[in-house]
Amino acid sequence: MHEHVTFGYEHARVTKTAWDVYNERTGVCRDFTHLGVALCRAMNIPARYCTGYLSDIGTEPPYTDGDFAGWFEAYLGGQWHMFDPRNNVPRIGRVLVARGRDAADVPLSHSFGAATLTGFKVFADEIDDAGNVVPLGPR
């Protein structure tokens, strides 16, 4: 998926299905994740959708603003394993908020009526063994 689907916020839409992602080859992390879950389930591998935040801890500068993130877990060899089809590299500093069958099960917010997001910032700091914040650099 990582090498065949192009990431871009402009590709997001609430009606996008895993089949759409497969055919269009574009999407956001939610779409990469839906496709990964669908492919696992097609092979009879139990899979669940995960949502939360993904930090820049352990990555090289330049650091980006934090954001919501979607990834999935697949049940292999008697245990759950985490997969991030958008980033495709091991990352630390994930903050799991919820697990479900798909993104509709575990949205990070619900709104009824008009709602406009006017600002959003996520910060995650690494804490060393002594309990001190390890600075990541300017924000």
Buried (B, 14 or more C-beta within 10 A) or exposed (E): BBEEBEBEEEBEEEEBEBEBBBEEEBBBBBBBBBBBBBBBBEEEEEBBBBBBBBBBBEBEEEBEEBBBBBBBBBEEEEEBEEBBBBBEEEBEBBEEBEBEEBBEEBBEEEEEEEEEEEEEEBEBBBEEEEEEEEEBEEE
